[in-house]
Amino acid sequence: MKFLAIVLLVEAIPFGTATVLTELNIQAEFREARENAQKTAYLLLHNFEQTVEPIDSLLVNVGNALSPTATPLEVYDFLRTLSIPAPIVQLSVVDKQGLVVATNLSPPSGDPISVADREHISVHLGPDPYAGLFISKPVLGRISKRWTIQFSRGWYDHHGELLGVIVASYNIFDFISFYSRLRIDPNSLIALIGTDGIVRARASATISFGENVGSSPSYQTILKIQETPYDQVSGIDGIDRVGYYVRSERYPIVMLVAYDKAYVRSLADDFRLAIWITAAGLGLILLVLTYLALNYHRLQQKLRASALKESARQREVHFLEAMAGVPGVCVVHVTADGSRQIGDTSGSILPELIHEYVASPRFLAATRSLTRPQVSVEYFAKDGEEFEVQLMIAPLEEIDGGARQAATGVRDLVVFAVDQTSKRIEENNLYQMSKLASLGEVATGLAHEINQPLGVIRLAATNALTGLHKGMPIEHMEAKLNRIIQQTVRMSRIIDHMRIFGRKSGMRLEPSDPMEAVDGALQVVGAQLRLENVSISVNGSSDDLRVLCRQDQLEQVIINLLQNARDAIRERRRSVGVEYLGAISIEMSLQHQDTRTPLVSIAVKDNAGGIPDQVIEKVFQPFFTTKPPGQGTGLGLSVSFGIIRDHGGTLTVENAFEGAVFTIRLPALHEAQLAATYQGQASGA
């Protein structure tokens, strides 16, 4: 009876702990889901505001450029000359009677169409005209025949008299397609909702728009405060979700991100399984230890050493089996006779990859003289898929005093393999969102960069046509055509880089020239900096050195640092005056530290006055920002810090000269290291 009571007490410890930890984990998953929804909602709201800004600028510019006396055909010709973003399916000019003057879709013909009954038109033409940018409910275009959101502004002459309305029709499915790609479970929800309660775009298991959710109690709350949690059963599809509402301070828009509660609970399944497997293993170990302790004094002295060794071996086996039961973990025992998998990981390709790897000559050469645990990250390819695996290789203590190793030349090893592929994919998704936000932020500069060669092309074509009419020599025509070709090549390079930069990052680190990352970053944000009268200089060179990195991610870090420097210069101008000349410099150098590996240093300096001493230690913390609400997510520097850390480097900040200095340091690769890197990648493939 006493033995049974001890057993029950001992077994209650691991199983009771497992019960408590399981419940705490479920609560933590729901808390993390709300936090992730809040962060994602802020990012998507920022993305929406960045999308609206160039559209609003386009409407203002069209209104300023149009002459009140222009004919419908002249208005049509002017609209056709504009560089209009692809999601805008129609740009229209409406007079103050509500009649369509012209659109960019087709030349005006017949009687003009009346759109005076449309809300986005009548709100500007009523007795109390709406003065700002109006964002309409989803409407089916009478001319475009497509479902769009209408962005409209009043059109006024120089005396402030209303002339009509300028309207940009934005394709709803551009938002829906973007939100659909960001969802992480089949029933997760991303919705763009107006403060009138009408859904502008909704992505879930099914896509929709136009529903009225204004009567929801949680939605009524968001109209009074800036943000609020979401926890309810959807009135549209009946799914119980948890998430977050965030309301824009600049536009009458609310962003909702929510996750299916069933999915959130399922995230705890793997942890629950691992905990109970571990509890069972620990319970068995404790049971064995208890049994050995109670019978210890009855064992003969000559069996004591053997019993202790067997107990140690049992603890090792059960511990390894418990570890092997965790999803995404594979444990392999390597001996001179080959490799043996510990535990059951059926249904996973990871054991097959590890068995092939530990049998390779590269692994045997690397572990022949191993005396302490070694941690590394390896990349594998199988059936067209790539895998990132973190390996911990540990030598086992020889019970026979090392006689087996002396005879075979191979030491017993245990290999712990953890599949990091999903983690890397999630990180790449976050980096991708950061890149897309950067592209949206520099859209105005890119438009200016492309408009310049377009103007040259138009002038060259006009001159060529004039020369053709006047019968000028063929050399004149040839010179103009060559100029047009040069400008189209220039535009093609800009567009190709935007397309390449916008793609998702690969899994592998590859040798790259750091100066190419600097050049690529300047190609993205250089035009924007020039438009804001910020000079930029690049000093030094990479001296044919390479660094091991994902080049598009290194480029993204440099873009983030340049945009932060630009924002700091903006704030400095507000305080000292617009005549203040902003300057940014990028300095690349090779530094030799105490270690034998030289470091490639990329320093981004500005003259914006520096970072206050009381916050400089916090700039790399997630969601920390010194910018006003709505103008910064606090993720740029945190994401940049994580990227450089994952590349084996450092990102630091200090105040020097006239402003802040952010310095990237990455290990440089020489020719021998480059050859070894390429050979290792070929072996992993």
N, C-alpha and C positions, 0 to 999 in steps of 0.2 A: 504493500500500500504506500509506503514511504517512497519507494522508487517511482511508482506511478505518479505521485504528487510532484516529485521533482521534474519528471519528464513533462508533465502538463505545464508547469511553471516555465520551464526552459522554452518549450515550443510556443508559449503564448507571446514571448518577446518578439521573434521575427514576424509571426503572423499578425499580431496586433499592430506592430509598426507598419507592416505592409498595408493594412486596412486604412490607417491614418494617412499614410503617404499617398495612397491612391485617391482618397477624397480631397486632400490638399492639392494634388496634381490637377484634378478636374476643375477645382476652383481657380487654380492658376491659369489653366487653359482658357477659361471664360474671361478672366481678367486680361490676359494677353490678347485675346481676340478683340476685346473692346479697344485696347491700346493700339493694336495694329489697324483697326478700322478707323480710329481717330487720326492716326498718322497718314493713312492712305487718303482719307477724306480731305485733309489739309493739302496733301500733294496734288490731288485731282482738282481741288478748287483753285489752287495756284495755277495749274495747267490751263484751266478754263479761263482764268483772268488773263493769262499770257496769250491765249488764243484770241480773246475778244479785243485786246489792245490794238493789234494791227488792223482789225476790221473797223474799229471805231476811227482810227487814224485815216483809213481809206475813205470812209464816209465824209469825214471833215474835209479831207483834201479834195474830194470830188465836188462838194458844195462850194469850196473856195475857188476852184478852177473853172466851174461852169459859168458861162455868161447868161444873164437873165434873158437876153434876146436870141439865144441860140435856137436854131430850128431843130425839130425832132431828129432829122437826119444828121445834123451836126453833133447833137448829143450822142446819137448812136455811134458815130465815127470816133468821138472822144472816148466813150466807154470801151470800144474795141481796142484802143491803144493801151489800156491799163493792164498791168500785171496783176491778175486776180488769183488768189490762192485757189487750189483745186476744189476744196470743200464748198466754196461759194458757187452755187449752181447758177445764180442770176444776180446781176446788179441792175437796179431799176431807178429811174427818175420819174417822180409823180408830181403833177402840178397841184396848186392849192384848191382845185375843184375835185381832186381825187382821180384824175385821168392819167393813165400811164403815158408819159411823153416818149420814152424809149427805154429799151433794155439792151444788154450786150448780147442777147441770144439771136436776134434777127432784126433786119431793118424795119422801121415803122411802115405800116401799110394799113389802109382802110381806116375805119373809125377807131379812135382810141378806146381802150378798155377802161372801165371805171372800177376802181378798187376802194372807193370812198367808204364802203361798208366794212372794210377790214380794220380790225382793232389797231394794228400797228400804223395805219394811215390816219384814222379818225382821232387818235390820241394826240397827234400833232396839229390837226386842222380844226379842233374844237375851239370853243370860246376861251379856254384856259390851256393853251398849247403846252405840251410836254417838252421841256427844254433840253433834256439830256438824251443819252442813248436808250432806246426802248428795245426790250427783248420780248418777242411775242410768244404766244402758245404755238404748238405745232400746227401748221396749216398746209393744205394741199394747194400748190401754186396753180393759178389759172393759166399762166403762160408756160411755166416749166413742167407742170403736171407731176411734180415731185413733192414729197413731204419735207418741209423745211422749217427752220426757226428763223424768223425775220428780225434782223438788226436794223433799226431805222433811226434817222436823225432829221430834224427840221432843216430845210434849205432856206437861207436868208440872204438878202442882198447886203450891200455895204452900209445901208441905213437901218438895218435890222428888220426890214419888212419881210414877212414870210412869203417865199416863192413856191414852196412845195416840200416834198419829202424825198430823201435819198434812202434806198432800201437795199440791203445785202441779204440774199436768201441762202442760209447755211444748211447744208445737207445733214439732216438728223442722224443718218446712219453712219456718218463719220465719227460722231461721239459714241454711238452704240457699238460700232466695230472696235474702237479703242478700249471701251470699258469691258467688252466681252473678252478681250485678250488678257486683261488683268485679273480676271476672276480665278480664284484658287480652288474652288469646289463647285460641283454642278449647280448647287442651289444658292451660292453666294449672290449678293445683290449689290449693284452699283447704280445709283439713280441720280439724275440731274433734275431738280425740281425748282419751279419758280415760287416766289413768296406768295403767289396767288393760289398755291396748292396744286397746280397743274404740272404733271410730269412732262419734262422736255425730252428726256431719253432715259430708258430703263433697260439694264442688261442683267438677266438672270438665266434660269433654265430656258425661259422664253424671253424674247425681246418685245418691247412695247413702248408706247408713248401716248400722251394725251389723257391719262387717267387723273381723276381728282382725288387727292389724298388730304385735302385741307381739313377734313373733319377729324382726322386722327389726333388724339390727345397729345401724343409726343410731338406731332408736327406743330400743334398750336403753341407748345412750349418754345420751340426753336425760333418762333417769330418774336419772342420777347427777349431772348438771350442769344449769345453768339454761338453756343454749341451745347449739345445735350446728348446723353446716351439714348440708344434705340433698343428696346427690348419688348417685342410684341409679335403677335401672329399677323402676317400680312393680310390685308383685306383684298389683295389682288389674286395671290396664288395660294393663300392659306398656309404658308410655311412659317414656322416659329423661328425667329432670327434674333441675333444680338449684334449690335453695331453702334454707329455714331452718326449724328447729324452735325454738320458744320455750315454756318451761314456766312456768305460773303459780305464784307463791309463795303465793297465797291459797287456790286450789282445785286439786283433782286433775285438772287439765286441761292439755293440750299443744296449741298452735296450730302448724299447718304451712302454709306458703305456698311453692309451687314453680312454676317455669316450664318449659315444654317446651324442651329444648335446641335442637331444630330451629328453634323460634320465635326463641330468643335469637340463634342464628347468622344467621337471616334479617334481624335488625336491622342486621347489618353489611353487608348486600347493597348498600344505597343508598350507604353510605360507600365500599365497595369500588369500586362503579361510578364514583362521583365522583372517587375518587383516580386510577383508571386513565384516566379521561377527562382529568383535569388533567395526569397524567403524559404522556399522549399529546400534549396541547397544549404542555406545557413542552418535551417532547422535540422537537416540530416547531419550536418557537421557537428552542431551542438549536441545532437542526440548521441553521436559517436563519442564525442569528447566526454559527455556525461557518463556514458557507459564505461569508457576507459578510466575515468576518474574514480568511479565507485569500485571498480575491480582492480585498481592500480596496486593496492597493498596485498592483494592475493596472488599477484603474478610473481613468478620466480625471478630472482635477480638476473639470471643469465638471459631472460627474455626482455628485460627492460629496454635495452638499447634498440632491439629489433622492433618492439612495440612503438617506441617513439618515432622511428623512421617510417614505419607503416602509417602512423597517424599523420605525419607530415605529408606523406605521399597522397593520402586520402584527401586531406585539406586542399592540396594542390589540384587534384583531379576535380573535386566538386566545385572549387572556385572557377577553374577553367570552363567546366561544363555550364555553370551559371552564366559566365560571361558570354559563352558561345550562343546561349539562348536569346541574347538581346538582338532584336532585328537590326540588320545592317552591320553586324559584327561577325567575323569569322576567325576562329582560333585554330592554328595548325601547329602540330608538333613535328619538328624536322630532326631526323636522325641520319646516320650513315646509310640506313636501309631505305630511306625515302621520306616522304611526308605523309602524315596521318591527320585527318580532320578530327577535331574534338567537338562533340555536340552534333546536333542535327540542324542544318540550315537548308533543308530541301526547298526547292523553288527559287533559290538565289543563284545567280551566275558567279557570285564573288568567290566561293571555294574553288571553282574551276580555274579562275584567273590566278589565284594565289598558288595553287599547286603547280601551274605552269611556270610561274615566276620563280618559286624557290628551287625549281629544277634547272634554272638557267645558269650558265657559267658566270654571268655577271653577279648573281646573288651569291654563289659559292665563293667567288673571289673576294667579295666585299665582307663576308662574314667569317672568313677562315681564321682571322686573328681577333675576332670580336671578344671583348672582355667585359663590356658594360652595355646596358640597353641603348638601343639606337632608334631614333624616330626619323622618318622620312615620308615624303609624299610622292607617290608613283602614279603614272597615267597608263591606262590600259585601253585597248580597243578590241571589241568583239562583235561580230555580226553587224558592222556599221555603226555601233554605239561606242561612245567614249565614257570612261569611268575614271573618277579621281578617288584614290584610296590612300588613307593615311596608315602607315605601317609602323608598329612598334616591335622591334626584334630584340629579344632578351635571351642571353645564354642561360642554360639551366645548370645548377650546381651538380657536379658529378658525385653520385653516392659511392662509386667504387674508387674514388680518389683520382680519377682521370685516366684510368687504365684503358677504357674504351676509346677515348679520344686519341691517346698515344698510338693505339693499334690501327685506327681507321683514318686518322687525320681530320675527322669531322666532329665538331662539338654539337651536342644536343641543344636545339634552340626551340623557343616557342615564339610564334609569329601572331600578333594581334593585328587584324586588318579591319579598319572601320571605313565603310562606304561613305565618302563625303560628297558624292555626286549631287544629291538633292540639295544639300546646303549650298554648293557652288552655284547651282541653277537659280536658287532663290536670291543669292547675292547678285548674280548677273542680271536678274529681273530688276532689282533695285537700282543697279548701275544704269540699266537701260532706261528706267524712268527718269533718272537724273540727266542722262544724255538727251532724251526727248524734251525735258524741260529746258535744257540749255539751248537746243535748236529753236524752240519756240521763243525764247528770250532774245535771240539774235536775228529773228526773222526780218525785222526792219533793215538791219545792216546788210543782210544777204540780198534783200530786194534791191537795195541801193547798189550793191556790188554787181548785180546782174543787169540793172538798168543802164549802167554806164556803157558796157559793150553793146547793148541794144541801141543806145543813142548813136554810137559810132557806126553800127551797121546801117541804121536808117539814113544817116548822112551820106555814107559811102554809096548806098543804093541810089539815093536821090542824085548824087553827082554823076554816077555811072549812067543813069537814065538821061540826065541832061546832056552828057557827052555823046550818048548814042543819038539823040535828036539832032545835035549840032555836027555830027559826023566827025568827031575827034578821033585821033589815031587809036589803034587797038591797044597800044601800050597803056593809054589812059584807062580803058576798060579793065585791062588785066590788073593794074595796080589797085583799082577799087575792089575788084573781086577778091584779090589776095588779102586786102584789109578785112573784108567781111569774113573770110575763112579764119584769119587770125583771131578775130573777136569771138567767133562761134567756138573755136578750140578753147579759148579762155573761159567762156561760160560752161562748156562741157566739163572742164576740170573742176570748177566750183561745184557743179551739180553732182558729179561722180563722187567727190569727197563727202558731200552731205549724205549721199546714199550709203557709202561705205561706213561712215561714222555712225549712222543710225542703226546699223545692224547689231545684233546681239553678239556679245563677246564669246570667244571660243573657250574651251576648257584648259588648253595647254598654255604654259609660258614658253615663249619663243624668243630667240635672240633678235633684238631690234636696235636700230640706230636711234638714240634719244633725240637727236636733232630733228628727225622726221616727225616725232610726236610734237615737238615745238612748232614746226612748220604747219602741221595739220591743225593744231589749236589756233594758230594765227589765221589760218584760212577760214575758220568758223567765226571767230570773234573779232578779227582784225578790222573788218569794215565797220562794225558797230563802234569800236573804239575810235576810229577816225571820224565817224559821224559826231561823236561826242567830244571832239577836239582833245583827245588824249593821245599824246605821242607815245610810241613804243619802240624800243630798241632791243636788239639781240646781240650779245657779245660772247665771244669764245666759240669753241667748236667741240665736237665729240671725238676728234682725232682718230676716226675710224674705229672707235671702241663700240662695243655692244653691251646692252643690258638684257637680262632675262625677264621678260614681261609680256603682258597682253597690251599691245601698242595702243589700241583704241581706249583702254582704261587709263593708261598713262596720259594720253591726250586729254581725256576727260578731266583728270586731276589738274592739268595745266589750265584748261578752260575754266574750271571752278576758281582757281587762284586768280586768273586774269579778271573774271567777273567780280570777285570780291574786291580786288584792287580798284576796279572801275566804280563800284558802289561807294567805296570809301572816298574816292575823288569827288563823286557827286555830293556827298555830305559835306566835304570840305568846301566845295564851291558855294553851297547854301550858306555857310557861315562866314566866308571871307569875300564872296562876290564872284560873279560869272567870269571876271577877267582872270581868275586864277587858272594857270596853265597846268593841267594834269600830265603826269609822265609815269610810264611803267617801263622797267627794264628787265630783261631776262638774261641772266649770266650763267653760262655753262662752263664748268671746270672739272679737272681731275684732281682728286684729293687723295693723299697717301696717309692713312691712319697708322695706328700701332700694329694692326694686323697686316698681313702680306697682301690682302686683296684691296686694290685701290677702289675708290668710290667715285662714281659720276655724280656731280653736284649740279642741280638746276635751281637757281635762286630767282624768285620773282619779287621785285622790289617796287614800291610805289612812293609817292611824295605826298600822301594824304594825311600826314601827321601822326600815324601810328595807332596802336591799340591801347586803350586805358590799362594801366598796370593791374587794376583790381579784377579785370576779366580776361587777361591774356592767357591765364592758365586754363580757362574753360572753353576756349574757342573750338576745340576738337570734340567736345561733348555733344552727343546726339541732341538735336532740337534746341541747342543753345544759339541764340542770335542776338545781335545788338541792333538789328534793323527794326523799324516800326512794324506793328502787326499787319499782316497781309503782304509784306514785301520780302519776306525771307522765311524759309522752312527750317533753318538750322541743321539741314542734313548735308549741305555741300561739303563742308570741311570734315564732318564726321565720316562721310562716305569716302572722301579723298584719303583720310588717314587710314581707313581700313584697307583701301586698295594698295597703298604703298607698303603697309605692314604685311599684307599677303604676298607681296613681291620681295619680301626679305629686306626692305629698306626702311627709312625713317622719314617723317615729315615733321619739321620743327618750325617755330615762329619766334621772332624777336623784333624789337624796335631798334632801328638803326638809321643813320642818315636823317632823312626827312619823313620817314614813314615806316611801314611794316615790311619785314623781309620773311617770306616763306621759303624754306629750303627743302628740296627733295634730294635724298641721298640714296643711290642704288648701287649694289656691287657691280663692278665692271667685269666683263668677260674678255679674256685674251684669246689668242688663236687656239691654244691647246684646250681651253675650257669650251670654246665654241665647238671644236671637233667632238669633245666628249659629250656635249649636250645633244648634238645632232645624232650621235651614235646611240645615246640613251633613249631618245625619242623613237628612233627606228626600232630598237629592241622592244620598247613598250608597245609599239603598234603591232 
